[in-house]
Amino acid sequence: MVWSSALPSFLASMVEFVKALTIVLVVGVTINWKSSLLGAAAATLTLAALVAIFGSTLVLFIPIEVLRLVIGIILVLFGMQWLKKALLRYSGLKALHDEAAIYEEEMRELKARGEIDPGKFNGFGFLTSYKSVLLEGLEVAFIVITFGATAATNKIDGIWSATEGALLACLVVVVLGLVIRGPLTKIPENTLKFIVGIMLVVFGTFWAGEGLGIEWPYEDLFLLVLVAFNLALSGVIVWWLKPHGAAQKKLKSQAGGI
């Protein structure tokens, strides 16, 4: 197994599967499990086809150097978006993501549609589940293809390892969902997003550098240096922003008391 493909794929996929499972649970509880699970299964088949088609295209026609440069830049930009949100939440400038609140809001919206027969297939429930799994799964497919095709010289081995990481993440989230039978509030999503953001930026920087012909000192071990640098920089940013977050919270508190 190529761990540089499997591990980041596992962590990033965990975040997306948590989001998708929240909606699947809502549809199952408020409409029926038949419609919810059929929608999720249909979306999974669609995603499998996309990965097979686009994964094969990447493997057969695009040189590894070009792929690493282009995808490295994309991953840095993508990772910076995740890091921005995570750091704003850690500093108090943005509210923490609340899966329980999302779960309750989705339940209210579905119940507002009126009485639903729990024993019949429901098209709205099917499409809701399908849409959520498909949209979140597309990000998983992107992660699997990019990490798999760029982390190893042998693209096929890399894609297979990334796929294993994503499948393991799916299994973990589904098992947790079956155990707790509710929104996955026990998983610290903001922490996951922060870790994944760091990994996306680190691997993106590393691969983009390789695509430009940079020879990193100590080869793959230099990834640890990039991780340490990004963690330190993130810590400094949170430390710098926290007073602003506290001031914003104080202003809101004063406004609410008026």
VEXRO-670430 format. One line per field, with one value per residue: residue number from 0; x, y, z of N, C-alpha, C in turn; residue in three letters. Coordinates in nm, 4 decimals. Example, Ala and Ser with C-alpha at 12.3 -4.5 7.8 and 13.67 -1.06 7.14 Angstrom:
% VEXRO-670430
i = 0 1
n.u = 1.3190 1.2850
n.v = -0.5690 -0.2250
n.w = 0.7800 0.7080
ca.u = 1.2300 1.3670
ca.v = -0.4500 -0.1060
ca.w = 0.7800 0.7140
c.u = 1.3200 1.2900
c.v = -0.3300 0.0030
c.w = 0.7800 0.7870
aa = ALA SER
***
This chain:
% VEXRO-670430
i = 0 1 2 3 4 5 6 7 8 9 10 11 12 13 14 15 16 17 18 19 20 21 22 23 24 25 26 27 28 29 30 31 32 33 34 35 36 37 38 39 40 41 42 43 44 45 46 47 48 49 50 51 52 53 54 55 56 57 58 59 60 61 62 63 64 65 66 67 68 69 70 71 72 73 74 75 76 77 78 79 80 81 82 83 84 85 86 87 88 89 90 91 92 93 94 95 96 97 98 99 100 101 102 103 104 105 106 107 108 109 110 111 112 113 114 115 116 117 118 119 120 121 122 123 124 125 126 127 128 129 130 131 132 133 134 135 136 137 138 139 140 141 142 143 144 145 146 147 148 149 150 151 152 153 154 155 156 157 158 159 160 161 162 163 164 165 166 167 168 169 170 171 172 173 174 175 176 177 178 179 180 181 182 183 184 185 186 187 188 189 190 191 192 193 194 195 196 197 198 199 200 201 202 203 204 205 206 207 208 209 210 211 212 213 214 215 216 217 218 219 220 221 222 223 224 225 226 227 228 229 230 231 232 233 234 235 236 237 238 239 240 241 242 243 244 245 246 247 248 249 250 251 252 253 254 255 256 257
n.u = 0.0842 0.0477 0.1216 0.1275 -0.0713 -0.2958 -0.3415 -0.3920 -0.6135 -0.7930 -0.8407 -0.9410 -1.1649 -1.3171 -1.4229 -1.5975 -1.7725 -1.8948 -2.0565 -2.2274 -2.3497 -2.4984 -2.7174 -2.8258 -2.9099 -3.1067 -3.3005 -3.3633 -3.4766 -3.6911 -3.8376 -3.8155 -3.6130 -3.5714 -3.5936 -3.3891 -3.1525 -3.1467 -3.1071 -2.8527 -2.7051 -2.7346 -2.6027 -2.3474 -2.2780 -2.2727 -2.0584 -1.8524 -1.8337 -1.7472 -1.4958 -1.3674 -1.3685 -1.2434 -1.0187 -0.8814 -0.8284 -0.6453 -0.4350 -0.3543 -0.2947 -0.1790 0.1291 0.3270 0.4753 0.3555 0.1016 0.1512 0.2352 0.0097 -0.2031 -0.0890 -0.0863 -0.3631 -0.4378 -0.3079 -0.4491 -0.7064 -0.6645 -0.5931 -0.8341 -0.9800 -0.8167 -0.8394 -1.1096 -1.1033 -0.9108 -1.0299 -1.2457 -1.1170 -1.0091 -1.2282 -1.3624 -1.5410 -1.8284 -1.8263 -1.8646 -2.1689 -2.2892 -2.5117 -2.6974 -2.7360 -2.8502 -3.0941 -3.2124 -3.2434 -3.4250 -3.6504 -3.7142 -3.7807 -3.9967 -4.1762 -4.2830 -4.5048 -4.7266 -4.5780 -4.5672 -4.4253 -4.3845 -4.3622 -4.1821 -4.0136 -3.9791 -3.8711 -3.7245 -3.5403 -3.3995 -3.2970 -3.1196 -2.9567 -2.8486 -2.6997 -2.5066 -2.3853 -2.2805 -2.1053 -1.9542 -1.8312 -1.6244 -1.4755 -1.4100 -1.2497 -1.0399 -0.9437 -0.8558 -0.6649 -0.4734 -0.4086 -0.3045 -0.0835 0.0830 0.2494 0.4930 0.4028 0.1008 -0.1323 -0.1065 -0.1037 -0.3604 -0.5191 -0.4414 -0.5271 -0.7973 -0.8517 -0.8057 -1.0178 -1.2393 -1.2081 -1.2501 -1.5184 -1.6328 -1.5733 -1.7227 -1.9853 -2.0194 -1.9959 -2.2215 -2.4250 -2.3929 -2.4329 -2.6655 -2.7527 -2.6713 -2.3274 -2.1931 -1.9844 -1.7502 -1.4802 -1.5215 -1.4109 -1.1478 -1.0698 -1.0947 -0.8978 -0.6630 -0.6726 -0.6631 -0.4036 -0.2590 -0.3331 -0.2232 0.0459 0.1143 0.0373 0.2157 0.4561 0.4272 0.3814 0.6233 0.7927 0.6921 0.7851 1.0486 1.1983 1.4244 1.3670 1.5201 1.6331 1.4277 1.1178 1.1062 1.1174 0.8623 0.7831 0.9074 0.7681 0.5154 0.5616 0.6278 0.3867 0.2093 0.3201 0.2940 0.0148 -0.0510 0.0546 -0.1087 -0.3641 -0.3156 -0.2731 -0.5227 -0.7050 -0.7553 -0.9123 -1.1288 -1.2288 -1.3007 -1.4995 -1.6906 -1.7527 -1.8724 -2.1010 -2.2270 -2.2791 -2.4485 -2.6620 -2.7553 -2.8701
n.v = -0.1202 0.2264 0.4605 0.7411 0.7998 0.6633 0.7503 1.0441 1.0385 0.8833 1.0511 1.2906 1.1909 1.1043 1.3435 1.4257 1.2064 1.2134 1.4415 1.3598 1.1350 1.2492 1.3665 1.1394 0.9972 1.1720 1.1593 0.8870 0.8666 1.0529 1.0055 0.7324 0.4368 0.2849 0.4513 0.6315 0.4717 0.3531 0.5789 0.6569 0.4320 0.4389 0.6777 0.6064 0.4126 0.5753 0.7410 0.5512 0.4851 0.7314 0.7592 0.5375 0.6027 0.8644 0.8199 0.6253 0.7743 0.9626 0.7928 0.6771 0.8787 1.1217 1.2656 1.2000 1.4127 1.6486 1.6111 1.6177 1.8826 2.0402 1.9364 1.9639 2.2430 2.2869 2.1421 2.2862 2.5300 2.4341 2.3191 2.5467 2.6804 2.5110 2.5295 2.8011 2.8251 2.6515 2.7751 3.0219 2.9356 2.8247 3.0555 3.1948 3.3674 3.2604 3.0571 2.7310 2.4312 2.2708 1.9645 1.8510 2.0591 2.0983 1.8537 1.8647 2.0851 1.9929 1.7861 1.9302 2.0654 1.8562 1.7364 1.9424 1.9172 1.7653 1.4832 1.1653 0.8554 0.5887 0.3367 0.3293 0.3774 0.6807 0.9486 1.2052 1.1694 0.9817 1.1316 1.3363 1.2023 1.0864 1.3154 1.4333 1.2365 1.2108 1.4718 1.5169 1.2916 1.3355 1.5033 1.3248 1.1471 1.3118 1.3537 1.0901 1.0323 1.2360 1.2193 0.9501 0.9342 1.0960 1.0538 0.8372 0.6811 0.4702 0.4927 0.3386 0.1744 0.3793 0.4984 0.2826 0.2465 0.4923 0.4619 0.2479 0.3783 0.5662 0.3925 0.2657 0.4836 0.5328 0.2963 0.3207 0.5519 0.4713 0.2526 0.3868 0.5487 0.3550 0.2622 0.4836 0.5888 0.8474 1.1978 1.2504 1.3725 1.3297 1.3222 1.5313 1.7566 2.0014 1.9781 1.7613 1.8831 2.0765 1.9194 1.7805 1.9998 2.0934 1.8723 1.8690 2.1118 2.0660 1.8281 1.9228 2.1389 1.9964 1.8194 2.0004 2.1310 1.9182 1.8808 2.1124 2.0589 2.0714 1.9420 1.8003 1.8270 1.5317 1.3940 1.2294 1.2627 1.5295 1.6160 1.6153 1.8420 2.0380 1.9953 2.0652 2.3357 2.4457 2.3863 2.5423 2.7980 2.8118 2.8075 3.0547 3.2264 3.1739 3.2577 3.5302 3.6073 3.5521 3.7583 3.9313 3.7674 3.7368 4.0018 4.0385 3.8564 3.9753 4.2151 4.1168 4.0045 4.2307 4.3661 4.1926 4.2228 4.4651
n.w = 0.0000 -0.0797 0.1344 0.1336 -0.0378 0.0628 0.3350 0.3427 0.1745 0.3227 0.5521 0.4373 0.3058 0.5214 0.6266 0.4206 0.4037 0.6520 0.6289 0.4174 0.5326 0.7363 0.6017 0.4808 0.7066 0.8013 0.5946 0.6097 0.8683 0.8667 0.6318 0.4809 0.5193 0.2942 0.0618 0.1241 0.1434 -0.1098 -0.2692 -0.1790 -0.2575 -0.5381 -0.5968 -0.5153 -0.7076 -0.9332 -0.8706 -0.8624 -1.1319 -1.2380 -1.1161 -1.2273 -1.5022 -1.5271 -1.3766 -1.5253 -1.7536 -1.6563 -1.5865 -1.8293 -2.0211 -1.9270 -1.8433 -1.5511 -1.4383 -1.5345 -1.4294 -1.1537 -1.1175 -1.2006 -1.0426 -0.7945 -0.7577 -0.7575 -0.5290 -0.3273 -0.3354 -0.2803 -0.0277 0.1182 0.1344 0.3055 0.5327 0.5916 0.6771 0.8997 1.0667 1.1129 1.2639 1.4874 1.5921 1.6717 1.5051 1.3345 1.3520 1.5031 1.3135 1.3294 1.3438 1.4617 1.4692 1.1954 1.1311 1.2759 1.1494 0.8850 0.9348 1.0186 0.7809 0.6071 0.7420 0.7262 0.4780 0.4932 0.5651 0.5293 0.3718 0.5278 0.4263 0.1515 -0.1575 -0.1947 -0.4030 -0.3596 -0.1224 -0.2137 -0.4127 -0.2555 -0.0830 -0.2782 -0.4031 -0.1946 -0.1293 -0.3780 -0.4325 -0.2145 -0.2466 -0.4919 -0.4280 -0.2804 -0.4858 -0.6425 -0.4631 -0.4336 -0.6960 -0.7407 -0.5245 -0.5552 -0.8177 -0.8142 -0.5959 -0.6184 -0.8313 -0.9844 -1.1106 -1.1037 -0.8760 -0.6871 -0.7144 -0.6437 -0.3756 -0.2663 -0.3098 -0.1391 0.1040 0.1007 0.0943 0.3402 0.5100 0.4500 0.5486 0.8238 0.8937 0.8297 1.0060 1.2512 1.2272 1.2321 1.4880 1.6659 1.5683 1.4824 1.4211 1.3492 1.5845 1.7519 1.6156 1.5672 1.3485 1.2622 1.3421 1.1840 0.9329 0.9554 0.9787 0.7342 0.5616 0.6138 0.5178 0.2481 0.1580 0.2151 0.0647 -0.1845 -0.2232 -0.2225 -0.4448 -0.6554 -0.6532 -0.7284 -0.9859 -1.1042 -1.1153 -0.8847 -0.6496 -0.3611 -0.0390 0.1223 0.0081 0.0354 0.3113 0.3544 0.3599 0.6265 0.7227 0.5828 0.6938 0.9636 0.9317 0.8272 1.0353 1.2419 1.1293 1.1098 1.3812 1.4625 1.3141 1.4255 1.6883 1.6395 1.5410 1.7442 1.9459 1.7903 1.7408 2.0001 2.0532 1.8617 1.9528 2.1964 2.1126 1.9830 2.2029 2.3580 2.1827 2.1771 2.4318 2.4365
ca.u = 0.0000 0.1182 0.0611 0.1112 -0.2004 -0.4052 -0.3695 -0.4676 -0.7428 -0.8771 -0.8801 -1.0266 -1.2918 -1.3934 -1.4967 -1.7072 -1.8697 -1.9721 -2.1598 -2.3249 -2.4249 -2.5946 -2.8381 -2.8834 -2.9799 -3.2270 -3.3982 -3.4064 -3.5598 -3.8118 -3.9142 -3.7980 -3.4772 -3.5653 -3.5624 -3.2597 -3.0422 -3.1425 -3.0437 -2.7098 -2.6452 -2.7293 -2.4959 -2.2205 -2.2506 -2.2353 -1.9229 -1.7594 -1.8151 -1.6661 -1.3580 -1.3124 -1.3480 -1.1439 -0.8945 -0.8150 -0.7776 -0.5237 -0.3284 -0.3096 -0.2603 -0.1154 0.2583 0.3250 0.5294 0.2513 -0.0068 0.1924 0.2375 -0.1259 -0.2818 -0.0246 -0.1380 -0.5046 -0.4465 -0.2693 -0.5619 -0.8151 -0.6275 -0.5951 -0.9743 -1.0143 -0.7414 -0.8970 -1.2302 -1.0658 -0.8407 -1.1288 -1.3249 -1.0321 -0.9844 -1.3532 -1.4214 -1.6438 -1.8884 -1.7914 -1.9631 -2.2520 -2.3620 -2.6417 -2.7872 -2.7687 -2.9409 -3.2254 -3.2672 -3.2879 -3.5448 -3.7631 -3.7497 -3.8469 -4.1263 -4.2649 -4.3438 -4.6326 -4.7289 -4.5078 -4.5910 -4.2946 -4.3736 -4.3547 -4.0663 -4.0391 -3.8849 -3.8011 -3.6248 -3.4365 -3.3181 -3.2243 -3.0077 -2.8689 -2.7780 -2.6010 -2.3961 -2.3155 -2.2043 -1.9923 -1.8715 -1.7498 -1.5013 -1.3979 -1.3555 -1.1397 -0.9294 -0.8894 -0.7832 -0.5474 -0.3719 -0.3657 -0.2289 0.0351 0.1665 0.3415 0.5323 0.3054 -0.0284 -0.2353 -0.0898 -0.1418 -0.5065 -0.5753 -0.4188 -0.6170 -0.9319 -0.8613 -0.8202 -1.1535 -1.3329 -1.1956 -1.3188 -1.6621 -1.6696 -1.5681 -1.8350 -2.1099 -2.0266 -2.0266 -2.3600 -2.5100 -2.3795 -2.4904 -2.7990 -2.7810 -2.5644 -2.1957 -2.1432 -1.8654 -1.6316 -1.4442 -1.5084 -1.3192 -1.0120 -1.0447 -1.0737 -0.7674 -0.5599 -0.6772 -0.6132 -0.2572 -0.2064 -0.3515 -0.1241 0.1796 0.1339 0.0285 0.3439 0.5596 0.4100 0.4018 0.7673 0.8481 0.6544 0.8713 1.1859 1.2675 1.4671 1.3529 1.6204 1.5908 1.3138 0.9867 1.1174 1.0986 0.7212 0.7728 0.9461 0.6555 0.4091 0.5994 0.6188 0.2463 0.1500 0.3687 0.2323 -0.1263 -0.0553 0.0783 -0.2282 -0.4707 -0.2758 -0.2908 -0.6641 -0.7891 -0.8079 -1.0193 -1.2439 -1.2840 -1.3654 -1.6233 -1.7853 -1.7959 -1.9636 -2.2276 -2.2888 -2.3315 -2.5613 -2.7730 -2.8063 -2.9395
ca.v = 0.0000 0.3538 0.5334 0.8825 0.8088 0.6092 0.8252 1.1679 1.0022 0.8390 1.1638 1.3817 1.1231 1.1026 1.4688 1.4280 1.1021 1.2600 1.5311 1.2830 1.0466 1.3303 1.3793 1.0048 0.9675 1.2548 1.1021 0.7580 0.8840 1.1317 0.9514 0.5894 0.3914 0.2306 0.5613 0.6886 0.3817 0.3386 0.6998 0.6506 0.3271 0.4871 0.7774 0.5348 0.3535 0.6860 0.7822 0.4452 0.5000 0.8509 0.7289 0.4440 0.6706 0.9700 0.7619 0.5607 0.8803 1.0165 0.6928 0.6407 0.9848 1.2406 1.2377 1.2185 1.5430 1.7485 1.5862 1.6630 2.0286 2.0950 1.8962 2.0226 2.3794 2.2765 2.0962 2.3972 2.6231 2.3651 2.3057 2.6776 2.7107 2.4351 2.5854 2.9317 2.8034 2.5905 2.8731 3.1216 2.8747 2.8138 3.1886 3.2503 3.4576 3.1857 2.9571 2.5920 2.3564 2.1932 1.8603 1.8294 2.1658 2.0689 1.7392 1.9113 2.1736 1.9090 1.7146 2.0232 2.0940 1.7391 1.7187 2.0498 1.8793 1.6986 1.3412 1.0802 0.7128 0.5264 0.2064 0.3416 0.4458 0.8235 1.0081 1.3183 1.1151 0.9193 1.2352 1.4084 1.1171 1.0733 1.4414 1.4568 1.1414 1.2403 1.5954 1.4969 1.1862 1.3894 1.5505 1.2048 1.0964 1.4017 1.3255 0.9585 1.0396 1.3231 1.1593 0.8225 0.9473 1.1798 1.0198 0.7287 0.6730 0.3787 0.5572 0.2389 0.1411 0.4952 0.5123 0.1716 0.2757 0.6014 0.4048 0.1721 0.4748 0.6208 0.2866 0.2468 0.5974 0.5077 0.1900 0.3744 0.6441 0.3937 0.1765 0.4829 0.5881 0.2462 0.2490 0.5950 0.6147 0.9906 1.2765 1.2137 1.4889 1.2926 1.3402 1.6733 1.7840 2.1124 1.9241 1.6840 1.9761 2.1391 1.8205 1.7563 2.1206 2.0903 1.7676 1.9110 2.2147 2.0050 1.7423 2.0068 2.2089 1.8972 1.7703 2.1116 2.1501 1.8117 1.9080 2.2214 2.0102 2.0905 1.8206 1.8289 1.7611 1.4086 1.3400 1.2282 1.3061 1.6746 1.6381 1.6462 1.9827 2.1180 1.9819 2.1457 2.4775 2.4845 2.3838 2.6598 2.9155 2.8101 2.8472 3.1986 3.2932 3.1637 3.3459 3.6682 3.6348 3.5285 3.8834 3.9820 3.6810 3.7711 4.1336 4.0188 3.7903 4.0730 4.3075 4.0466 3.9895 4.3616 4.3972 4.1094 4.2678 4.5943
ca.w = 0.0000 -0.0846 0.2465 0.0998 -0.1065 0.1436 0.4577 0.3182 0.1155 0.4345 0.6355 0.3612 0.2786 0.6459 0.6374 0.3238 0.4360 0.7682 0.5758 0.3406 0.6209 0.8103 0.5190 0.4643 0.8318 0.8062 0.5011 0.6631 0.9865 0.8414 0.5185 0.5069 0.4907 0.1587 -0.0301 0.1611 0.1092 -0.2553 -0.3210 -0.1487 -0.3400 -0.6758 -0.6030 -0.5040 -0.8385 -1.0221 -0.8340 -0.9039 -1.2765 -1.2610 -1.0777 -1.3263 -1.6302 -1.5204 -1.3267 -1.6388 -1.8416 -1.5956 -1.5882 -1.9639 -2.1157 -1.8718 -1.7791 -1.4062 -1.4025 -1.5612 -1.3350 -1.0217 -1.1156 -1.2088 -0.9263 -0.6773 -0.7430 -0.7204 -0.3905 -0.2393 -0.3309 -0.2127 0.1127 0.1825 0.1652 0.4260 0.6445 0.6242 0.7577 1.0277 1.1497 1.1557 1.3706 1.6061 1.6470 1.7195 1.4072 1.2619 1.4406 1.4781 1.2362 1.4216 1.2705 1.5255 1.4238 1.0559 1.1353 1.3196 1.0465 0.7741 0.9785 1.0164 0.6426 0.5494 0.8069 0.6821 0.3503 0.5202 0.6025 0.4333 0.3932 0.5505 0.3614 0.0061 -0.2149 -0.2046 -0.4977 -0.3000 -0.0314 -0.2967 -0.4754 -0.1507 -0.0432 -0.3952 -0.4230 -0.0888 -0.1446 -0.5030 -0.4221 -0.1240 -0.3034 -0.6002 -0.3662 -0.2480 -0.6126 -0.6778 -0.3715 -0.4672 -0.8230 -0.7316 -0.4382 -0.6114 -0.9425 -0.7989 -0.4806 -0.6497 -0.9716 -1.0436 -1.0857 -1.0729 -0.7344 -0.6080 -0.7165 -0.5659 -0.2336 -0.2289 -0.3066 -0.0144 0.2114 0.0953 0.1324 0.4847 0.5715 0.4334 0.6418 0.9599 0.9138 0.8281 1.1315 1.3569 1.2096 1.2780 1.6334 1.7413 1.5123 1.4861 1.3590 1.4014 1.6582 1.8286 1.5325 1.5613 1.2049 1.2355 1.3559 1.0628 0.8225 0.9743 0.9453 0.5897 0.4965 0.6240 0.4296 0.1094 0.1289 0.2188 -0.0522 -0.3037 -0.2363 -0.2548 -0.5813 -0.7488 -0.6603 -0.8126 -1.1241 -1.1524 -1.1208 -0.7569 -0.5803 -0.2189 0.0466 0.1890 -0.0676 0.1005 0.4504 0.3591 0.3902 0.7692 0.7382 0.5354 0.7932 1.0801 0.8940 0.8146 1.1691 1.3141 1.0689 1.1488 1.5214 1.4691 1.2603 1.5262 1.7992 1.5956 1.5165 1.8618 2.0058 1.7043 1.7651 2.1316 2.0409 1.7854 2.0422 2.2962 2.0456 1.9633 2.3335 2.3969 2.0946 2.2177 2.5608 2.4232
c.u = 0.0877 0.0541 0.0416 -0.0137 -0.3142 -0.4413 -0.4431 -0.6038 -0.8409 -0.9294 -0.9749 -1.1632 -1.3789 -1.4805 -1.6180 -1.8144 -1.9543 -2.0859 -2.2694 -2.4119 -2.5284 -2.7259 -2.9057 -2.9618 -3.1107 -3.3364 -3.4510 -3.5022 -3.6928 -3.8968 -3.9180 -3.6595 -3.4626 -3.5248 -3.4231 -3.1434 -3.0323 -3.0765 -2.8936 -2.6397 -2.6312 -2.6179 -2.3583 -2.1811 -2.2075 -2.0919 -1.8187 -1.7300 -1.7261 -1.5191 -1.2923 -1.2785 -1.2345 -1.0116 -0.8150 -0.7555 -0.6477 -0.4069 -0.2693 -0.2485 -0.1824 0.0162 0.2549 0.3754 0.4256 0.1397 0.0282 0.1920 0.0962 -0.2053 -0.2208 -0.0757 -0.2836 -0.5189 -0.4083 -0.3857 -0.6796 -0.7882 -0.6309 -0.7381 -1.0173 -0.9443 -0.7997 -1.0190 -1.1948 -1.0002 -0.9355 -1.2146 -1.2428 -1.0118 -1.1113 -1.4204 -1.5308 -1.6968 -1.8435 -1.9031 -2.0374 -2.3345 -2.5002 -2.7421 -2.8298 -2.8707 -3.0832 -3.2909 -3.3201 -3.4158 -3.6674 -3.8098 -3.8264 -3.9851 -4.2271 -4.3333 -4.4734 -4.6148 -4.6642 -4.5309 -4.4563 -4.2763 -4.3560 -4.2265 -4.1020 -3.9328 -3.8058 -3.6918 -3.5085 -3.3422 -3.2380 -3.1009 -2.9058 -2.7842 -2.6684 -2.4802 -2.3154 -2.2267 -2.0830 -1.8969 -1.7853 -1.6179 -1.4125 -1.3331 -1.2369 -1.0174 -0.8618 -0.8039 -0.6549 -0.4375 -0.3194 -0.2748 -0.0998 0.1297 0.2708 0.3758 0.4397 0.1647 -0.1362 -0.2283 -0.1353 -0.2925 -0.5713 -0.5585 -0.5109 -0.7612 -0.9526 -0.8789 -0.9608 -1.2568 -1.3284 -1.2655 -1.4695 -1.7100 -1.6737 -1.6890 -1.9679 -2.1265 -2.0604 -2.1722 -2.4564 -2.5082 -2.4540 -2.6304 -2.8378 -2.6682 -2.4315 -2.1308 -2.0157 -1.7382 -1.5994 -1.4165 -1.4102 -1.1736 -0.9745 -1.0149 -0.9379 -0.6547 -0.5547 -0.6261 -0.4618 -0.1992 -0.2205 -0.2467 0.0159 0.2057 0.1271 0.1578 0.4534 0.5501 0.4298 0.5508 0.8342 0.8152 0.7385 1.0185 1.2645 1.3021 1.4678 1.4620 1.5600 1.4624 1.1840 0.9912 1.0975 0.9527 0.7021 0.8104 0.8320 0.5381 0.4382 0.5854 0.4741 0.1739 0.1909 0.3030 0.0855 -0.1416 -0.0372 -0.0447 -0.3421 -0.4409 -0.3002 -0.4394 -0.7502 -0.8385 -0.9219 -1.1460 -1.3111 -1.3572 -1.4983 -1.7307 -1.8400 -1.8973 -2.1002 -2.3032 -2.3513 -2.4529 -2.6850 -2.8346 -2.8803 -3.0877
c.v = 0.1252 0.4454 0.6805 0.9066 0.7718 0.6983 0.9568 1.1421 0.9601 0.9585 1.2586 1.3202 1.1165 1.2273 1.4682 1.3244 1.1398 1.3502 1.4522 1.1975 1.1235 1.3411 1.2441 0.9656 1.0452 1.1951 0.9696 0.7709 0.9512 1.0791 0.7998 0.5479 0.3353 0.3390 0.6173 0.6011 0.3572 0.4599 0.6986 0.5468 0.3720 0.5889 0.7115 0.4708 0.4605 0.7297 0.6795 0.4557 0.6200 0.8261 0.6382 0.5154 0.7717 0.9203 0.6972 0.6639 0.9377 0.9202 0.6761 0.7564 1.1028 1.2041 1.2745 1.3579 1.6537 1.7359 1.6397 1.8156 2.0864 2.0634 1.9506 2.1630 2.3766 2.2374 2.2064 2.4941 2.5630 2.3551 2.4383 2.7204 2.6397 2.4941 2.7194 2.9155 2.7479 2.6921 2.9829 3.0668 2.8626 2.9503 3.2544 3.3462 3.3920 3.0770 2.8176 2.5230 2.2604 2.0913 1.8366 1.9342 2.1426 1.9556 1.7838 2.0002 2.0938 1.8337 1.8052 2.0509 1.9779 1.7172 1.8239 2.0174 1.8015 1.5522 1.2573 0.9345 0.6419 0.3941 0.2110 0.4121 0.5925 0.8882 1.1227 1.2703 1.0533 1.0254 1.3143 1.3306 1.1053 1.1986 1.4603 1.3646 1.1720 1.3633 1.5794 1.3913 1.2329 1.4444 1.4331 1.1486 1.1809 1.3723 1.1930 0.9654 1.1203 1.2640 1.0300 0.8367 1.0249 1.1347 0.9143 0.7314 0.5800 0.4302 0.4576 0.1991 0.2567 0.5123 0.4011 0.1969 0.3875 0.5527 0.3243 0.2653 0.5323 0.5174 0.2602 0.3600 0.5792 0.4034 0.2413 0.4628 0.5692 0.3155 0.2696 0.5276 0.4820 0.2337 0.3598 0.6330 0.7618 1.0664 1.2490 1.3320 1.4570 1.3106 1.4892 1.7157 1.8970 2.0680 1.8420 1.7763 2.0447 2.0438 1.7972 1.8784 2.1272 1.9901 1.8061 2.0149 2.1551 1.9199 1.8232 2.0817 2.1137 1.8527 1.8798 2.1399 2.0439 1.8344 2.0181 2.1807 2.0305 1.9549 1.8503 1.7584 1.6403 1.3501 1.3444 1.2746 1.4573 1.7105 1.6758 1.7915 2.0734 2.1123 2.0714 2.2948 2.5240 2.4826 2.5076 2.7867 2.9251 2.8543 2.9973 3.2750 3.2904 3.2562 3.4921 3.7043 3.6249 3.6568 3.9429 3.8990 3.7129 3.9046 4.1214 3.9539 3.8877 4.1705 4.2433 4.0318 4.1210 4.3997 4.3167 4.1538 4.3999 4.5768
c.w = 0.0000 0.0199 0.2166 0.0169 -0.0135 0.2621 0.4319 0.2564 0.2244 0.5141 0.5624 0.3351 0.4032 0.6577 0.5458 0.3574 0.5574 0.7207 0.5047 0.4320 0.7028 0.7330 0.5008 0.5886 0.8412 0.7176 0.5544 0.7784 0.9524 0.7265 0.5300 0.4613 0.3505 0.0589 -0.0034 0.1147 -0.0407 -0.3201 -0.2991 -0.2362 -0.4854 -0.6936 -0.5961 -0.6369 -0.9388 -0.9963 -0.8771 -1.0532 -1.3084 -1.2287 -1.1808 -1.4565 -1.6225 -1.4641 -1.4379 -1.7331 -1.7875 -1.6080 -1.7276 -2.0425 -2.0581 -1.8036 -1.6317 -1.3659 -1.4216 -1.4588 -1.1967 -1.0124 -1.1098 -1.0824 -0.7980 -0.6512 -0.6978 -0.5738 -0.2918 -0.2247 -0.2537 -0.0627 0.1866 0.2170 0.2932 0.5482 0.6878 0.7154 0.8955 1.1205 1.1975 1.2695 1.4987 1.6725 1.7007 1.6238 1.3252 1.3538 1.4026 1.4020 1.3278 1.3438 1.3302 1.4795 1.2799 1.0489 1.1709 1.2147 0.9277 0.8108 0.9746 0.8738 0.5796 0.6098 0.7624 0.5493 0.3699 0.5543 0.4929 0.4700 0.4084 0.4775 0.2118 -0.0368 -0.2360 -0.2925 -0.4395 -0.2045 -0.1062 -0.3535 -0.3728 -0.1063 -0.1565 -0.4129 -0.3193 -0.1042 -0.2698 -0.4893 -0.3303 -0.1788 -0.4190 -0.5469 -0.3275 -0.3751 -0.6572 -0.5926 -0.4061 -0.5932 -0.8086 -0.6443 -0.4981 -0.7305 -0.9263 -0.6888 -0.5129 -0.7977 -1.0475 -1.0113 -1.0449 -0.9257 -0.6462 -0.6001 -0.6349 -0.4164 -0.1850 -0.2199 -0.1788 0.1048 0.2179 0.1386 0.2829 0.5596 0.5647 0.5336 0.7846 0.9879 0.9185 0.9579 1.2477 1.3489 1.2586 1.4298 1.7069 1.6920 1.5219 1.4189 1.4270 1.4730 1.7363 1.7476 1.5246 1.4172 1.1767 1.2476 1.2336 0.9450 0.8334 0.9330 0.7952 0.5142 0.4984 0.5245 0.2828 0.0705 0.1211 0.0956 -0.1817 -0.3292 -0.2826 -0.4007 -0.6855 -0.7646 -0.7460 -0.9595 -1.1863 -1.1585 -0.9929 -0.6962 -0.4305 -0.1387 0.1178 0.1285 0.0154 0.2456 0.4638 0.3821 0.5371 0.7973 0.6947 0.6330 0.9130 1.0500 0.8892 0.9488 1.2492 1.2604 1.1077 1.2937 1.5388 1.4218 1.3619 1.6438 1.7646 1.5825 1.6423 1.9295 1.9235 1.7237 1.8980 2.1266 1.9666 1.8722 2.1464 2.2373 2.0249 2.0953 2.3803 2.3135 2.1341 2.3485 2.5540 2.3919
aa = MET VAL TRP SER SER ALA LEU PRO SER PHE LEU ALA SER MET VAL GLU PHE VAL LYS ALA LEU THR ILE VAL LEU VAL VAL GLY VAL THR ILE ASN TRP LYS SER SER LEU LEU GLY ALA ALA ALA ALA THR LEU THR LEU ALA ALA LEU VAL ALA ILE PHE GLY SER THR LEU VAL LEU PHE ILE PRO ILE GLU VAL LEU ARG LEU VAL ILE GLY ILE ILE LEU VAL LEU PHE GLY MET GLN TRP LEU LYS LYS ALA LEU LEU ARG TYR SER GLY LEU LYS ALA LEU HIS ASP GLU ALA ALA ILE TYR GLU GLU GLU MET ARG GLU LEU LYS ALA ARG GLY GLU ILE ASP PRO GLY LYS PHE ASN GLY PHE GLY PHE LEU THR SER TYR LYS SER VAL LEU LEU GLU GLY LEU GLU VAL ALA PHE ILE VAL ILE THR PHE GLY ALA THR ALA ALA THR ASN LYS ILE ASP GLY ILE TRP SER ALA THR GLU GLY ALA LEU LEU ALA CYS LEU VAL VAL VAL VAL LEU GLY LEU VAL ILE ARG GLY PRO LEU THR LYS ILE PRO GLU ASN THR LEU LYS PHE ILE VAL GLY ILE MET LEU VAL VAL PHE GLY THR PHE TRP ALA GLY GLU GLY LEU GLY ILE GLU TRP PRO TYR GLU ASP LEU PHE LEU LEU VAL LEU VAL ALA PHE ASN LEU ALA LEU SER GLY VAL ILE VAL TRP TRP LEU LYS PRO HIS GLY ALA ALA GLN LYS LYS LEU LYS SER GLN ALA GLY GLY ILE
***
